[in-house]
């Protein structure tokens, strides 16, 4: 067991570690509820303000653009100031931003409020990932992250489904107000959890240690090939998952002629299957990792190929119940890659730079993937129809597979270069 793992295991009780994990799980769930509730409100907002599909997509992209802009500076606060305080403050900001969406009078105001949500969510994934990496041992990292990641599809599904139901019965503004409240409560609770002390940025050089220079820090990210390839592959996966979360309700509404609330529930059921895929993916990745360290990236290759085949068949070969069954398998597999990939972003960097490492992953995946997918697919939909637009998604998964496969062959060498640091808990 690594030094990090021993420190975490003996400094915090197992029950308290899982208490922190539970709060982090809930916050991630509320994060995605707030982020994606707008997708099931598109038909109502379009009718109210006369928007195009591309403009509707921009209300999703606004969150990701803010995340790209603010993730790095917020992650500096996470790594160099306090994980718990930064996470708690961010939860309050994104929840209040969601509440502000209910008061928007036009597209511009809604776009700005959605941007505020992104400011709040900017450092949550890096901060939460760094905190979990510190309180759980390395050999359990993919499994713990996998269970944590299950909150994403659950929150996404709840946000999409609740948004459609509330909008249909009480109006779309009430949907924003309803999903904003829980994050405020849990955010306040998080101010009072225990945390580990800020890790000194030092390099281990035999019997002595020296402070890391700016060049040392930069080289952590520019001379670690497995990290660079992992970041980029993650972006192509994020493009696909965001495109599906954003546009599947519209696809079902238009192609099958069902109500938007039914389309939202149907999409929610599909994405809900990722609740199984993420934890099982983490468990299988850790099991394979004990036999082959490259497994954290190889497992992503396997699941991405399967998803690409299923998506291609779903949009081109089948309809009706058979299509829905295939979509359910996609829902289970689409995030199965993420626990192992996220673990790689924590494994191959200095422990004092873990939040920054995942912040860079977030920036890359949002800049190249999540922020572009709603607009690109929306623009394709405006020109060629929603069905044709979604048929391009398997190509992105194939590219991600090739990048993860290449990164796997650098992983062990990069892991061997990482400094081992003992973590100390706050008094």
N, C-alpha and C positions, 0 to 999 in steps of 0.2 A: 504494500500500500504506500502511496506517495506521502511525502511530508504534509502536503496540503490536506490529504484525506485524513491522516491521523489527527491533525490539529482540529479539523472540523468535527470529527467524531467525538473527541474527548472534551472539547470546549463547550459544546452545546448538547443538551440531551436530545435523544432521538425524537421525543414527543414535541419538544420546542422547535426543532428543525422542521418538522412536518406542520406545525402551526404557522410558521413563516411561509412555508410552501403553500398552504391553503390560502393565505391572504394574497400571495402572488398569483395563484391560480384565479382567484376571484377578480383581481384587478385586470388580468389579461382578458378574462371573459367580458368584463364591462368595457374594456378598451375596444374590443371588436364589435360588441353590440352598438356602441356609439359610432364606430367608424362606418359600419355597413347598413345601419337602419335606413339610410337614405335611398338605398338601391330599390327597395320595394315601394318607395314613395315617388319614383320617377313619373308614372302616369299622372299622378295628381299635381305634381309640380309643373310638368309640361303643360297640362291643361290650364293651370292657374296663371302661368307666366309666358306661355307660348315658346317653350325652349326646344332646341334640337337634341338628338341623342348625344351628340358630341358635347353640348353644354351640360347635359345631365352627367356625362362621364367626368366632366371637369369638377363637379362637386365631390367626387371620390378622389380624383387626382389632387385636389387642393390639400387634402390631408397628407398625402404622400410627399408633395412638394415641401410642405412645412417640415415634415420629418427629415427630409434630405437636408434642408437648410439648418436645422437646429440639433440634429442627433449628435454631431461631433462635439460642439461646445457643451451640451448637456451631459454627455458622457464623460467629459473632463471633470465635471462636478461630481459625477458618480464615483469615478476612480480616485480623485484627489481630495474630495470633501466628505461626502456621506452618501451611501447607497440608499438608506432608509428615508432620509429627509428629502432627497431629490425625488425618489419614487412617490412619496406622499404628496409633495407639491405638484408633481406632474398629474397625478390622478385628479386633484382638485381643478387644475386648469382645463384638462380635457372634458371633465364633466360639466363645468360651467360653460365651456364652448358649445357643448351639445345643447344645453338649455337655451343658449342664445339663438340657436338655429330655429327654435320654435317662434321666435319674435321677428325673424327676417321678413322684410316687406317686399324684397325683390331679389333677383338672382345675385346681384353684387353683394348684398348683405349676407345672403346665405353662403356665398363663396368665401367671404371673409371669416364668418363664424366657423365654417368647416376648416379653414386654415388655422384657427385658434385651437381646434381639436388636435391638429397635427403637431402644434407647438407643445401641447401637453404630452402627447404620446411619443415625442421625439426620442427620449432616452429610456423609455420604459423597458423595451426588450433588452437593450444592453445592460441596464441596471439590474433587471431581474435575473438575467443569465449569469452575470458576474456574482450575484448574491448566491444563487444556487450552486455555482461552481465552487464557492468558498465553503459552504456548509455541508456539502455532500462529497464523498470520495470520488476520485477520477474514474474508477472502474464501474461506478453506478451512474455516471454523468449522462449518458445517452438515455438510460431508462427514466431518470428523473425529469430530464428535459422533455422526453416524449410524453410523459403524463402531463406536464405543464403545458405543452403545445396542444394537448387535447382541448384546452380552454378556447383556443382560436376557432375551431369549427363550431364548438358549442355556442360561443358568443356570437359568431357570424350567423349561425342558423337562428338563434333566438332573436337577434336584431332584425333579420330579414322577415322572419315569420311574424313577430310581434308588430313590426312596422306596418306590414300589410293589413293585419287584422285591425289594429287600432285606427289606421287611416280610413279604412272602409266604414267603420262604425262611428268614430268620433272625430275624424279629421286628421290630416297629416301632421299638423303642428303638435298635437297631443302625443304623437309617437316620439318626437324628440324629447319632450319633457319627461315622459315616463322612463326612458332608458338612461337619463342623465343622473337621476337621484342616487342609485346604489353606489356609484363610484365615489361620490362625496363621502359617504359613510365609511367605506373601507379605507379610503385615502387618509382620513383622520386617524383611524385605528393604526395605520402603518407608521405613524410618527413615533409610536411607543414600543416597537419591537427592538430586540437586540441586534447588533451588527458587528462585523469584524472591523478592526482598525484599518485605516488606510495603509496600504502596502508601500514600503519604501522602494523606490526605483533604483535597485542596486544590481550589479552584475557579480556573479560568483566567480572569483578568479583564484582558485586554490584556497589557501588559508585566509585570504583577505577578500573583502568585497569593496567595490568602488561604485560611486554614484553613476548611474547611466547618463551618458551625454545625449544631446538631442539627436546626434547621428545614430547612436545605439538604438534609440526609440524608433527612428524612421526605418532603420534596417530590419527591425522586427517585422515590419509589414511589407517592405519592398524586396527582401531577400528570402522570403519564405514561399516557395512556389506552390506548395499545397494550399496555403492560405489564399493566395491570389486566385488560383483556379476554383477553389471552393466558393469564394465571394462571387465570382462571375457566373458559375453554374447556378448558384442560388438565385441570381437575378432572373435567369430564364425560367426557373420554376415559379418565381413570384409573379412573372408576367401571366402565366397560365392560371394560377390559382386566383389571382385578382380578376382576371377576365371572366372566369366562371362565376365568382361571387357577385360580380357587378352585373353581368348580362344574362345569366341563366333565367332569372325571373322574367325578363323581357322576352327571351326566347320562347319560354313556355306560354306566355301570355299571347304572343303573336302567332306562333306556329300551331299551337293546340287550341287557341281561342278560349282559354280559361280565364277566370277573373284574376286580378293581380294578387289578391290575398291567397287564392289557391296556388298561383305560381310561386309566391313567396314561401308558402308552406312546403311545396314540392322541392324547391331549391334547398330549403332548410333541412329537409330529410336527407337529401343527398350529401350535403356538407356535414351533417351530423355524424355520418359514418366515419369521418376523420377522427372522431372521438375514440374509435377503435384503432384506426390506422396509426395514429401518432404514438400511443403507448406501446402497442404491439411492435411497431417499427423500432422504437427505442430498446425494447426488451430483446428483440432478435438481433439488433445491431450489437448490443453489449455481449450477447452470447457468442456471436460470430467473432467479435473483437478479441475475445479471450484466446481464440485459435489463430486469428489473422488480423493484425493491427490495421491492415488496409480496408477492413470490412466497413468502417464508418463511411467510407465513400463508395465502396463497391455496392453496398446495400442500396444506396440511392440510384445507382446505375440500373439495378434490377427493377426497382419499383417504377422508375421513370419510363423504362421501355414498356412495361406492362400498361401503364397509364396511357402512353402514346397510342398503343394498339387499340385499347378500349375506346378512347376518344375518337379515333379515326372511324371505328366501326359504328359508334353511337351517332355520329353526324352524317354518315354516308350510306350505311348499309341497313339500318333497322329503324323502326318506329314503334310507338305504342308501348305496351308493357315490357317488351324485350329491351327497348332503348332505355327505359327507366331503370331496369335491373343493371344494365351496363353502367349507367351513371352512378348507381349505388356503389358498385365496385370502384369506380373512379374516386368517389368520395372517400372510400376507405384507404385508397392507395396514395392519393394526391399529396398528403403531407407525411407519409411514412418515411421519406428520405430525411426529413428535417432534424430529428434528434441527433443522428450521427453527424450530420453536416454542422450543426450548431456546436456539438461537442468538439469538432475539429477546430473551430474558431477560438475555443478556450484552451485546448490542449497545447497548441504549438506557439503560444505567446507567453511572455512573462506574466505571472499572476497579478502584478500591479497594472497591467494593461488590458485586462480581460474585457472590461466594459467598452473601452475604446476599440478593441478588436471587433466586438460584435456591432459596435456603432458603425464601423466601416462597412461591415456586411450589410447592415440596414441601409446605409447610404447607397451602396451599389445596387442592392436588390430593388430599392424604391426608385432610384434615378433611372435605371435601365429597365426595370420590370414593372413594379406595382403602379408607379405614377403614369407610365406610358400606356399600360394595357387598357384602362377605361376609355381613353381618348382614341387610341389607334383602332380598337375594336368598334367604338362608337362611330368613328369616321368611316370605317369599312362598311358598317351597317347602313349608314346614310347612303352610301354609294351602291352597295351590292346586296344588301339585305342581311339580317342578323344571322341567318343560318350559314351563309357563305363566309361571313366574318369569323365565326367560331371554328370553321374547318381548318384554319391555319395553325391552331394551337398545338397539335402533335409535333410540328416541326421544332418548336421551342423546347419541348421535352427531350427530343433527340440531341439537340445541341448541348443541353445541360448534362446529359448522360456522357457525352464525349469529354466534357470538361472535368466532371467528377472522376472519370476513369483515368485521365491523365494525372490529376492531383493525387490519386491514391499511391502512385509510385514514388512520390516525394515525401509522403507523410512520415514514415519512420525516421528518415534523416532529419527532417525538421523537428520532430519531437525530441530527438536526442540533444538538440542544441538549447533546449529550454532550461532556464535557471530554476532550481527548486527553492521555494521560499516557505518558511513556517508562518502561518497566519495566527494572529493574536486577536481574541475577542475583546470587545469593549467591556469596561468594568460595570 
